[in-house]
Amino acid sequence: MIKFLIKGLLRDRSRSLLPLIVVAIGVMLAVFMRGYINGIMVDMIEQTARFNTGHVKVMTKAYAENIDQIPNDLAIMGASELQAGLEEAFPDIKWVSRIKFGGLIDVPDDNGETRSQGPSLGIGLDLFSGSSGEIERLNLSRSLVRGTIPDTAGEILLSEEFSEKLKVSPGEEVTLIGSTMNGSMAIYNFIVSGTVRFGNTSLDRGSVIADISDVQKALDMYDSAGEILGFFPGGYYSDEKADPVMAEFNEDFVTENDEFSPVMLRLRDQEGLGLFVNLAGSMGAIVTFVFMVAMSLVLWNAGLLGGLRRYGEIGIRLAIGEEKGHVYRSMITESLMIGMAGTIIGTAFGLSLSWLLQTYGLDISEFTKNATTGIMMPNIVRARITPPDFYIGFIPGVISTVAGTMLSGIGIYKRKTSQLFKELEA
């Protein structure tokens, strides 16, 4: 019977070709849109991870409790030894040390007197080693507006807006006035190597970036770091990866009554990001559900119209003695085969488009130059393929198509012999 139905579908394209195309296009759009939306939501989380939280972060317990104050007096001492231990214990994770600091940037005139000054928020990164990946991770090359990225000791990057406010250009000297790790005054001279755009209003108003070794000298933080960030391979955060790493580290390293004992936090444990991670997953599910409902209605209609169009054929089959139940079941079987074939084809095309967008991305910098040339704003839009993308298309592709056929086929049981002969005469 199945072989007979397949032959009928192949020979009568009006019964198979158009429904197959509709199903394939609907499933392709559903799968592609899910991958696209998932990529957008995940990228928003990853931007925060790269700049601020990491996928996991190691700090002292006291630092973690006062993290909003950036308490460098509670920073990790012996950071290089701890980082080496982390690299040995978790070799698949990329570990980098950072120091956040605040201070006053003073610009002297030719006589050494203050020409201009302003408050700043700074971050010390490993820019010189060449193995940390911090320049690529924060898109510093793309975000550079003037000058160059620091490559020698004593150089610093200023945000473009901050440099314009201070009226300072690359090559000029500035002085950082702040507080050392021990609470005394810190005064350290830097040469402005270049300016960058962060793409965030608050950061663009007064931010600086320097190599972590210079920051350690300026703030008397020898072999110390405020935070050690970990980034998972593949560039995506997940609780499944973070939970065992955090549990193992905290079990081995955390000392109950020592406030300087290192502690590890996941991305979702920082800055209220747990709610955002949940929202990102929910938003993707909500948008996907809405889109799939719309596509299901379209495919339902296609199945319904296909069944109604065949009422003449059904009448002839009933007139020659075929049972109503057999006709009904054969129509459902046909729609199931069409739905399966269309879903497989549509899923393949949808995954292919998602893979292309995930691998190569879509460069939107030409359309939004001011918004995407900053550290905090991505210029490449990417999709992300997840396991549900391989089977999510079966909901609109198969279930909706079969449901439409079942609904239209109900009319078979309402056909009467007298009505049948009138239709055949016409």
C-alpha positions, 0 to 999 in steps of 0.5 A: 500500500505504501509503495502504491501511495508513493507511486501516486504522489510521484506521478501526480505532482499536483498532489505532492510537489506544491505541498512538498515545497510549502513544507520545505520552505516553512521548515527551512525558515523555522530552523534558520530563524531559531538558529539566527535568534539563538546566535543573537541572544548568545552573542549578547551574553558573550560580549559581556563575558569577554569584557567583564565576567569571563565564563568563570571568574576567580577572585578572593572571597573578600573581593567577590563580596565587594566587587562593585567597589573594585577593592584592589587591596583585596586582590589575589596575591601570587596570581601567576602561581594560581593561574599556573595551577588553574591551567594545569587543573583545567587545561581546556580553559583559557585563563587570563589575569586582569586588574580593574582600577579607577583614578584621575588622568592628568594631562600636563602642559609644557611647564608640567602644570595641569592642562586638563584632567578627568576621572577614569575607569581602567583595565589592565590586560595582558597585551604583551605576551602574545599568547593571552588572546586579549587583543582579539578577544576584546576586538582592540584592533577593530576598535582602534580609532587613532594611533596603535595598540600598546606594545612597549612598557609605559603605553596606554590606550584612552577612549576616543571621547575621553581623549577629545575631552582631555584634548590629548593625542597619541604620543603625548604624556598623561599621568595616572593618579590613583591609589595603590594596593596598600592604600597610598597615593599612586602617581605613574606616567604613561604615553598615549599610544592610541585611542579606541571606541568602546561603543558604550556611552559610560565607558567612552566617557572615561576609560583607559586600557594598559598592559597588566604589568604596567598597572601592577607597577603603578599600583604596587600590585607585584604578582597580583591581580584582581580577577582571573577569568576563564573562557571555555573552548568554542567561545560559548558559556553553558551551565553544563561546562561551568558547574563541574569546574566551579564545584571542583575548584571551590572544593579544592581551593576555598578555605572556610575562614580565610577571606583571601581564599580564592573562590570561583563564580560562574557567569550567571552568578555575576552582576545579575546575569543569571536572570539574563541567561534565563531570559535569553533562553526564554526569549529564543523559545518564545520567538521560536514558538511564535514563528512556528505557530505562524508556520504551522497555520500556513502548513495546516491550511496547505493540508486543508486545501489539499484535502478539499481539492481532492473531494472529487477524487474521494467521491469516485473512490467511495462510489466504486466501493472503497471504505471511508476509513481506508480513504481517510487513512490513505490520505493521512499516510500521504500527508505524513510522507509529504510532511516527512520528506518536506521536513527533511529537505527543509531542515537540511537547507535551514541547517545549511544556512545557519551553518554558513551564518555561524561559520562566516557571519554577516558583517553589518559594520557598513550599515551601522558604522558608529554602533559596531566599531566599538569593543562592546558592540559586535560587527559580525552577526552569527547564528548558532546551531544547537541540537534542537535545530535538528528536530524542531522542524518536525513540529510544523512540518509533519504534525501541522501537515497531518493535522490539516489533512485530518481536519479536511478528511473529516468530510469523508464520513459526511458524504452520502450516496445521493450527494455522491451521484449528483457530484458525479453527474455534474 
